[in-house]
Amino acid sequence: MSIGLVYDPRGHTFESWSSLMVEAYAAQQLQMGITEDKWQDFAQSMLAIELFSNSAIPQPSSFQKWNEWAEAVVNIVNNPAAPQLG
């Protein structure tokens, strides 16, 4: 099983965190320059990556804030046996 790389969102703005994710998944061509008000669109594009679509990552629509969703993703990727949120 392949293990994903998800940067901890703490201490980041959405723009800096999403830039790190774009770099980490450059082969999947995530769109760069997404603003925080469109964070759910960016999150949906991440869910299209096979690694994440097969990891029970929660839907972004279940969260009001980008960093809460990103923290849930980090928790799932780092501990796939943990209860799923969202």
C-alpha positions as CSV (number, residue, x, y, z in Angstrom):
1,M,0.0,0.0,0.0
2,S,1.3,3.4,-0.9
3,I,1.5,6.0,1.8
4,G,0.6,9.6,1.0
5,L,2.3,12.7,1.9
6,V,0.1,15.4,3.5
7,Y,1.6,18.4,5.1
8,D,0.4,19.4,8.6
9,P,-1.7,22.5,8.0
10,R,-0.9,24.1,11.4
11,G,1.0,27.3,10.9
12,H,0.1,27.6,7.3
13,T,-2.2,29.8,5.3
14,F,-4.3,27.9,2.8
15,E,-2.2,29.3,0.0
16,S,1.1,28.0,1.5
17,W,-0.4,24.6,2.4
18,S,-2.0,24.1,-1.0
19,S,1.3,25.1,-2.7
20,L,3.1,22.4,-0.8
21,M,0.5,19.9,-1.8
22,V,0.7,21.0,-5.4
23,E,4.4,20.4,-5.3
24,A,4.1,17.0,-3.5
25,Y,1.6,15.8,-6.2
26,A,3.0,17.6,-9.2
27,A,2.4,14.5,-11.4
28,Q,-1.3,14.8,-10.7
29,Q,-1.3,18.4,-11.9
30,L,-3.3,20.0,-9.0
31,Q,-4.1,23.6,-9.8
32,M,-1.9,26.1,-8.2
33,G,-3.0,29.6,-7.1
34,I,-6.3,28.5,-5.6
35,T,-7.5,31.1,-3.0
36,E,-8.9,30.1,0.3
37,D,-12.5,30.9,-0.7
38,K,-12.2,28.1,-3.2
39,W,-10.6,25.6,-0.8
40,Q,-13.3,23.0,-1.3
41,D,-12.6,22.9,-5.1
42,F,-9.0,22.3,-4.3
43,A,-9.9,19.6,-1.8
44,Q,-12.2,17.9,-4.4
45,S,-9.3,17.8,-6.8
46,M,-7.2,16.1,-4.2
47,L,-9.9,13.5,-3.8
48,A,-9.5,12.7,-7.5
49,I,-6.0,11.4,-6.8
50,E,-6.2,7.6,-6.5
51,L,-4.2,7.5,-3.3
52,F,-6.7,9.7,-1.6
53,S,-9.8,8.4,-3.2
54,N,-8.9,4.9,-1.9
55,S,-8.2,6.2,1.6
56,A,-11.7,7.2,2.9
57,I,-10.8,10.9,2.9
58,P,-13.8,12.9,4.1
59,Q,-15.8,15.1,1.8
60,P,-14.8,18.7,2.1
61,S,-18.4,19.8,2.3
62,S,-18.5,18.2,5.7
63,F,-16.2,21.0,7.0
64,Q,-16.5,24.7,7.3
65,K,-12.8,25.5,7.4
66,W,-10.1,24.2,5.1
67,N,-7.6,23.5,8.0
68,E,-10.2,21.3,9.8
69,W,-10.5,19.2,6.6
70,A,-6.7,19.2,6.1
71,E,-6.2,18.0,9.7
72,A,-8.7,15.2,9.2
73,V,-6.8,14.2,6.1
74,V,-3.5,14.2,7.9
75,N,-5.0,12.0,10.7
76,I,-6.4,9.5,8.2
77,V,-3.2,9.3,6.2
78,N,-1.1,9.0,9.3
79,N,-3.4,6.6,11.1
80,P,-5.6,4.7,8.5
81,A,-7.2,2.6,11.2
82,A,-8.6,5.7,13.0
83,P,-12.4,6.4,12.9
84,Q,-13.3,8.4,9.8
85,L,-14.7,11.9,10.1
86,G,-17.2,13.6,7.8
